[in-house]
Amino acid sequence: MFSTEHTRNANQDYFQHFKFAYGLFSMSFVASLHFLAHGLTGGIYNAPKKYSLDNVTRFFSEQHGDLSHRKKS
């Protein structure tokens, strides 16, 4: 299986790491569109609760989670 030093340190294979990174990307992308719309409308537009700043921050914190399984560099 294809791996890099980074994926080995994360104890993931390439596809596990891709899935993780893609999940972060997709949440970031959609949330950023909602944040942009909110900013452009002067706060008239409010994002769905899933994409509120609190929920997006919580999502990243939960995805990052406990990193004790990672190897130290």
C-alpha positions in Angstrom: 0.0 0.0 0.0 1.2 3.5 -0.8 2.3 5.5 2.2 4.4 8.4 3.1 6.2 9.4 6.3 3.2 11.6 7.1 0.6 8.9 6.7 2.7 6.5 8.7 3.0 9.0 11.5 -0.7 9.4 11.5 -1.1 5.6 11.5 -3.3 5.8 8.4 -3.0 4.4 5.0 -3.2 6.7 2.0 -7.0 6.2 1.4 -7.8 6.7 5.1 -5.8 9.9 5.2 -7.4 11.1 1.9 -10.9 10.5 3.3 -10.0 12.4 6.5 -8.5 15.3 4.5 -11.3 15.4 2.1 -13.8 15.6 4.9 -12.0 18.6 6.4 -11.8 20.2 2.9 -15.5 19.8 2.1 -16.6 21.2 5.5 -14.2 24.1 5.1 -15.3 24.9 1.6 -19.1 24.8 2.3 -18.7 26.7 5.6 -16.5 29.4 3.9 -19.3 30.0 1.3 -21.8 30.5 4.1 -19.4 32.8 5.9 -18.8 34.8 2.7 -22.6 35.2 2.1 -23.0 36.3 5.7 -20.3 38.9 5.4 -21.5 40.2 2.0 -25.1 40.6 3.2 -24.1 42.5 6.4 -25.4 39.7 8.5 -28.8 39.5 6.9 -28.0 36.0 5.7 -27.3 33.5 8.5 -25.9 30.1 7.7 -27.7 26.9 8.7 -26.8 25.8 12.2 -24.5 23.0 10.9 -22.3 25.7 9.4 -22.3 28.2 12.3 -18.9 29.2 13.6 -19.4 27.3 16.8 -20.4 24.1 15.0 -17.6 24.3 12.4 -15.0 24.9 15.2 -16.5 21.9 17.1 -16.3 19.7 14.0 -12.6 20.5 13.5 -11.9 19.9 17.1 -13.7 16.5 17.0 -12.0 15.5 13.8 -8.6 16.4 15.1 -9.5 14.6 18.3 -7.0 12.7 20.4 -3.7 12.5 18.6 -2.0 10.2 21.1 -2.1 7.4 18.5 0.3 9.4 16.3 4.0 8.7 16.3 6.2 11.5 17.4 8.4 13.0 14.7 
